[in-house]
Amino acid sequence: MTRYRLQLRHPSGVTPIHVGDGVLSDDSSQLEDWVLDRRVFVISSPTVLGLHARVLAPLSERAATWNVLEVPEGEDAKSLEVAGSLWEAILEAGGKRDSRILAFGGGSVGDLAGFVAGSYMRGIDYAQVPTTLLAQVDAAIGGKTAINLTKAKNSVGLFHHPQRVVADTRLLRTLPREELRSGLMEVLKMAILSDGELFVALERDLEGLLSGDAATLSPVVAAAAEGKISIVERDPTERNERMLLNLGHTLGHALEAGLDYRLLRHGEAVGYGLLFAVRLAEKRGLSADTAGRIRQLVDRFELPKLPALEVDTLIEFMGRDKKIDEGGWRWVLPTELGSCEVVSDLAREEVEQALQAFLTELS
Ligand SMILES: NC(=O)c1ccc[n+]([C@@H]2O[C@H](COP(=O)([O-])OP(=O)(O)OC[C@H]3O[C@@H](n4cnc5c(N)ncnc54)[C@H](O)[C@@H]3O)[C@@H](O)[C@H]2O)c1
């Protein structure tokens, strides 16, 4: 079985990232050493614990103490109340500066656990064991942590890199197809951004990937993770190049917010965002052939139908996106497969018209 050993160099050190089918149980990741004789706090969701808690049993035997802290499913975990209850529980159970937090779950659990680890006693060490595809290829990598405010997602957070990331693709077997689809859309984003070969692999293997087959998923997870690593290494705090990762997210975030974060998964919203970016890019010279290949691949994901939405509502949510600064809107648009540009000279009217036409075609 192929295992992939990657690493992310960042301002506070190096994070080893292990990817593969069964990589958690063979301990090539040395997580057992990382927990040895420490007070360990595992943060996880009921679903993940119900399905996979036993894979952590060997680790629990090495720790000095092992506390499992359960948090709500999905976005409900990323609140100040939940973070506060975790700080209190960790303190109550004797958590010290050398204690360790293990994030065991999807991106929601990872974002919350990283935030709690980054702020508890001014920062303690944590590791990520991501259990969704989206978290394995994206959320667990790069050191961004966050909780949500009532009206603004991910608005409070800090950069705090995990000491290890162990992405075991075997854990993805239990992931519902819709969650796999959501994660694969981030893989597709990465392929359009920086890896034409990855795009071809998606065209070839999409069905196997959507079925959660660990052997098919492993090289694709590793390639997407490598893509993210190389962009984050060049721009760790999102001052310039890391903005490329926003491909498909300008409209994607507005769709999620416009639908109250309930009707579309993150990757599904990004799928519509990618289609819209292709539309804008075609007007600036993206070839019809490349645009067609991207559209055909997104079609094969069979995204859920988009409910009726007003252009004005979406434009307003786009204006609130925290990635828009005083300089105005910036769009990430594909120029060819494996390459994108950041564009800031699109007139608002042009975007409004294109969005109206896009929504009309979809209805
Ligand atoms: N920090 C970053 O750089 C970054 C990047 C992208 C996304 N995110 C964040 O990630 C979050 C989304 O993460 P997500 O898509 O992983 O969703 P999620 O964490 O909300 O998980 C979705 C559901 O899948 C369940 N689940 C997790 N693993 C499972 C498994 N192996 N089998 C069956 N069910 C499983 C979870 O319990 C949950 O109910 C968002 O909050 C987003 O803001 C962060």
The ligand as an SDF file (V2000), in Angstrom:
LIG
                    3D

 44 48  0  0  0  0  0  0  0  0999 V2000
   -9.1970   25.8690    8.1260 N   0  0  0  0  0  0  0  0  0  0  0  0
   -9.2860   25.8400    6.8140 C   0  0  0  0  0  0  0  0  0  0  0  0
   -8.3340   26.1690    6.0950 O   0  0  0  0  0  0  0  0  0  0  0  0
  -10.5680   25.3670    6.1860 C   0  0  0  0  0  0  0  0  0  0  0  0
  -10.6050   25.1060    4.8100 C   0  0  0  0  0  0  0  0  0  0  0  0
  -11.7890   24.6310    4.2580 C   0  0  0  0  0  0  0  0  0  0  0  0
  -12.9070   24.4290    5.0720 C   0  0  0  0  0  0  0  0  0  0  0  0
  -12.8430   24.6990    6.4070 N   0  0  0  0  0  0  0  0  0  0  0  0
  -13.9980   24.4900    7.2970 C   0  0  0  0  0  0  0  0  0  0  0  0
  -14.3200   23.0960    7.2940 O   0  0  0  0  0  0  0  0  0  0  0  0
  -15.6930   22.9620    7.6450 C   0  0  0  0  0  0  0  0  0  0  0  0
  -16.3400   21.9080    6.7760 C   0  0  0  0  0  0  0  0  0  0  0  0
  -15.6890   20.7050    7.0200 O   0  0  0  0  0  0  0  0  0  0  0  0
  -16.2340   19.3020    6.4450 P   0  0  0  0  0  0  0  0  0  0  0  0
  -16.6820   19.4660    5.0390 O   0  0  0  0  0  0  0  0  0  0  0  0
  -15.1870   18.3220    6.7670 O   0  0  0  0  0  0  0  0  0  0  0  0
  -17.5800   19.0480    7.2560 O   0  0  0  0  0  0  0  0  0  0  0  0
  -17.8970   18.7570    8.7970 P   0  0  0  0  0  0  0  0  0  0  0  0
  -16.6770   18.8170    9.6220 O   0  0  0  0  0  0  0  0  0  0  0  0
  -19.0170   19.6390    9.1770 O   0  0  0  0  0  0  0  0  0  0  0  0
  -18.3800   17.2310    8.7580 O   0  0  0  0  0  0  0  0  0  0  0  0
  -19.5590   16.8820    8.0660 C   0  0  0  0  0  0  0  0  0  0  0  0
  -20.2470   15.7100    8.7400 C   0  0  0  0  0  0  0  0  0  0  0  0
  -19.5350   14.5010    8.4520 O   0  0  0  0  0  0  0  0  0  0  0  0
  -19.3930   13.7220    9.6480 C   0  0  0  0  0  0  0  0  0  0  0  0
  -18.2110   12.8860    9.4780 N   0  0  0  0  0  0  0  0  0  0  0  0
  -16.9220   13.2540    9.6360 C   0  0  0  0  0  0  0  0  0  0  0  0
  -16.1140   12.2370    9.3170 N   0  0  0  0  0  0  0  0  0  0  0  0
  -16.8990   11.1890    8.9650 C   0  0  0  0  0  0  0  0  0  0  0  0
  -16.6290    9.8680    8.5340 C   0  0  0  0  0  0  0  0  0  0  0  0
  -15.3800    9.4150    8.3490 N   0  0  0  0  0  0  0  0  0  0  0  0
  -17.6910    9.0630    8.2560 N   0  0  0  0  0  0  0  0  0  0  0  0
  -18.9610    9.5190    8.3820 C   0  0  0  0  0  0  0  0  0  0  0  0
  -19.2730   10.7670    8.7820 N   0  0  0  0  0  0  0  0  0  0  0  0
  -18.2460   11.5970    9.0680 C   0  0  0  0  0  0  0  0  0  0  0  0
  -19.2790   14.7750   10.7340 C   0  0  0  0  0  0  0  0  0  0  0  0
  -19.5630   14.2400   12.0100 O   0  0  0  0  0  0  0  0  0  0  0  0
  -20.2960   15.8120   10.2670 C   0  0  0  0  0  0  0  0  0  0  0  0
  -21.5820   15.4730   10.7250 O   0  0  0  0  0  0  0  0  0  0  0  0
  -16.3230   24.3380    7.5160 C   0  0  0  0  0  0  0  0  0  0  0  0
  -16.5710   24.8540    8.8050 O   0  0  0  0  0  0  0  0  0  0  0  0
  -15.2510   25.1700    6.8120 C   0  0  0  0  0  0  0  0  0  0  0  0
  -15.2890   26.5210    7.1980 O   0  0  0  0  0  0  0  0  0  0  0  0
  -11.6890   25.1500    6.9740 C   0  0  0  0  0  0  0  0  0  0  0  0
  1  2  1  0
  2  3  2  0
  2  4  1  0
  4  5  1  0
  4 44  2  0
  5  6  2  0
  6  7  1  0
  7  8  2  0
  8  9  1  0
  8 44  1  0
  9 10  1  0
  9 42  1  0
 10 11  1  0
 11 12  1  0
 11 40  1  0
 12 13  1  0
 13 14  1  0
 14 15  2  0
 14 16  1  0
 14 17  1  0
 17 18  1  0
 18 19  2  0
 18 20  1  0
 18 21  1  0
 21 22  1  0
 22 23  1  0
 23 24  1  0
 23 38  1  0
 24 25  1  0
 25 26  1  0
 25 36  1  0
 26 27  1  0
 26 35  1  0
 27 28  2  0
 28 29  1  0
 29 30  1  0
 29 35  2  0
 30 31  1  0
 30 32  2  0
 32 33  1  0
 33 34  2  0
 34 35  1  0
 36 37  1  0
 36 38  1  0
 38 39  1  0
 40 41  1  0
 40 42  1  0
 42 43  1  0
M  CHG  2   8   1  16  -1
M  END
$$$$
